[in-house]
Amino acid sequence: MNTQKALLKTIICDDHPLVLEGLSAILLPIKGFEIQTIVQNGADLLQAIQLHHPDVILIDAHLKNEIGFDLIHKIKEQTPTNYNPNIFIITSYMDDYMVSKALHSGATGCISKSITGEEFIQAIKFPKLNSSLTIPSNIQTEIKRSGIALLTQREKDIIQLITQGHSSKKIAECLNISTFTVETHKKNIYRKLKFNSATELLAWYFANKDFLPLNANDNFDSYN
């Protein structure tokens, strides 16, 4: 019986050679990681992802001519829906805006460049157990309080379509599911969020939409 644990295939994207060397130096000696490649721009990153299909992707928030959040959107658009790597934004400025933008784009979380090497390893190796390193506690509290953590991705997608004014029939057509399934999802949404009306749902959505990453393969804005 083979008990060897699979390596976490990792790609690092940063336009500062010193940062690339530093992050690589931290990860290389650690058992469980395999650095596939290091790149300095978005084009090379997307190409590397198609080639290696990494488990972990580390992206600097502000590259020379690109924004890390935009690259996450491109990754989501250009990879299969069943491919779900842990993507982290690496930043020198860890604040609520940065984290909310990262989560909204589909990132697993943000990692501050001010944390220690050991904390860095724990954050990317066990993101759920070390979420305090990637999502500030006040934002975690807000997400839990708002009920977002209770929702499935399909329920989030349906909420987005509801807020655009679509009927259950049109939502079913957009998502290629039955109207009955849409109605079931809607009942679950109202139950989980403890709402009794669409007005409550709309108010909740606009207060929390920055924390609701959508399925990148569903182009809801173009649906009429």
PyMOL commands that set and color helices and strands:
alter all, ss='L'
color gray80, all
select helices_A, chain A and resi 17-27+42-52+68-78+96-105+117-125+131-133+137-146+148-150+153-163+168-175+179-193+198-211+220-222
alter helices_A, ss='H'
color red, helices_A
select strands_A, chain A and resi 8-13+33-39+56-60+86-91+109-112
alter strands_A, ss='S'
color yellow, strands_A
deselect
rebuild
show_as cartoon
